[in-house]
Amino acid sequence: MHDLTVVLTGIVAVVTAAIGRPLPRSADPRDDRGAVSIEQVLWYAAAAVSVAVVAAIIWSQIRDTASTPVQSPSAP
């Protein structure tokens, strides 16, 4: 479980860095034509991949926990 916490912390750091990063702005407003740079695409792709990895880890943990048999209590 400790490894999962470390992995999730790292992924959250990557997503936060990707989403919280300010977009580059041009000094001249006429230069802004709404173009997307390859760097922006790669940052959002990295964020999407990290979200998918977190979802896969959480889903595998849920599936493993759900498939473990439940011990029924017994009287002393």
C-alpha positions as a Markdown table, in Angstrom:
| # | Residue | x | y | z |
|---|---|---|---|---|
| 1 | Met | 0.0 | 0.0 | 0.0 |
| 2 | His | 3.0 | 2.3 | 0.6 |
| 3 | Asp | 4.1 | 1.9 | -3.0 |
| 4 | Leu | 0.6 | 3.0 | -4.2 |
| 5 | Thr | 0.8 | 6.1 | -2.1 |
| 6 | Val | 4.2 | 7.1 | -3.6 |
| 7 | Val | 3.0 | 6.4 | -7.1 |
| 8 | Leu | -0.2 | 8.4 | -6.6 |
| 9 | Thr | 1.7 | 11.3 | -5.1 |
| 10 | Gly | 4.1 | 11.4 | -8.1 |
| 11 | Ile | 1.2 | 11.3 | -10.6 |
| 12 | Val | -0.7 | 14.1 | -8.8 |
| 13 | Ala | 2.5 | 16.2 | -8.9 |
| 14 | Val | 2.8 | 15.7 | -12.6 |
| 15 | Val | -0.9 | 16.5 | -13.2 |
| 16 | Thr | -0.7 | 19.6 | -11.0 |
| 17 | Ala | 2.4 | 20.8 | -12.8 |
| 18 | Ala | 0.8 | 20.2 | -16.2 |
| 19 | Ile | -2.5 | 21.9 | -15.5 |
| 20 | Gly | -1.2 | 24.7 | -13.3 |
| 21 | Arg | 1.5 | 25.8 | -15.8 |
| 22 | Pro | 0.6 | 29.2 | -17.3 |
| 23 | Leu | 0.3 | 29.3 | -21.1 |
| 24 | Pro | 2.8 | 31.5 | -23.0 |
| 25 | Arg | 1.3 | 34.8 | -24.1 |
| 26 | Ser | 2.4 | 37.0 | -26.9 |
| 27 | Ala | 3.1 | 40.7 | -26.2 |
| 28 | Asp | 1.1 | 41.7 | -29.3 |
| 29 | Pro | -2.6 | 40.7 | -29.1 |
| 30 | Arg | -2.8 | 40.6 | -32.9 |
| 31 | Asp | -0.4 | 37.6 | -32.8 |
| 32 | Asp | -2.8 | 35.5 | -30.8 |
| 33 | Arg | -4.6 | 33.3 | -33.3 |
| 34 | Gly | -5.5 | 30.5 | -30.9 |
| 35 | Ala | -2.8 | 28.2 | -32.1 |
| 36 | Val | -1.7 | 25.4 | -29.8 |
| 37 | Ser | 1.9 | 24.6 | -29.5 |
| 38 | Ile | 3.3 | 21.0 | -29.5 |
| 39 | Glu | 4.5 | 21.7 | -25.9 |
| 40 | Gln | 1.0 | 22.4 | -24.8 |
| 41 | Val | -0.3 | 19.2 | -26.5 |
| 42 | Leu | 2.4 | 17.1 | -24.8 |
| 43 | Trp | 1.6 | 18.6 | -21.4 |
| 44 | Tyr | -2.1 | 17.8 | -21.7 |
| 45 | Ala | -1.2 | 14.3 | -23.1 |
| 46 | Ala | 1.0 | 13.7 | -20.1 |
| 47 | Ala | -1.8 | 14.8 | -17.8 |
| 48 | Ala | -4.3 | 12.5 | -19.6 |
| 49 | Val | -1.9 | 9.5 | -19.4 |
| 50 | Ser | -1.3 | 10.1 | -15.7 |
| 51 | Val | -5.0 | 10.3 | -15.0 |
| 52 | Ala | -5.5 | 7.0 | -16.9 |
| 53 | Val | -2.7 | 5.4 | -14.8 |
| 54 | Val | -4.3 | 6.6 | -11.6 |
| 55 | Ala | -7.6 | 5.2 | -12.7 |
| 56 | Ala | -6.1 | 1.8 | -13.6 |
| 57 | Ile | -4.3 | 1.6 | -10.3 |
| 58 | Ile | -7.4 | 2.4 | -8.3 |
| 59 | Trp | -9.5 | 0.1 | -10.4 |
| 60 | Ser | -7.1 | -2.8 | -9.9 |
| 61 | Gln | -7.1 | -2.2 | -6.1 |
| 62 | Ile | -10.9 | -2.2 | -6.1 |
| 63 | Arg | -11.0 | -5.3 | -8.2 |
| 64 | Asp | -8.5 | -7.1 | -5.9 |
| 65 | Thr | -10.3 | -6.1 | -2.8 |
| 66 | Ala | -13.7 | -7.1 | -4.2 |
| 67 | Ser | -12.4 | -10.6 | -5.2 |
| 68 | Thr | -11.0 | -11.5 | -1.8 |
| 69 | Pro | -13.3 | -13.9 | 0.1 |
| 70 | Val | -15.1 | -12.6 | 3.2 |
| 71 | Gln | -14.5 | -14.5 | 6.4 |
| 72 | Ser | -17.7 | -15.1 | 8.2 |
| 73 | Pro | -17.6 | -14.5 | 11.9 |
| 74 | Ser | -17.7 | -17.5 | 14.2 |
| 75 | Ala | -19.0 | -17.7 | 17.8 |
| 76 | Pro | -16.3 | -18.1 | 20.5 |
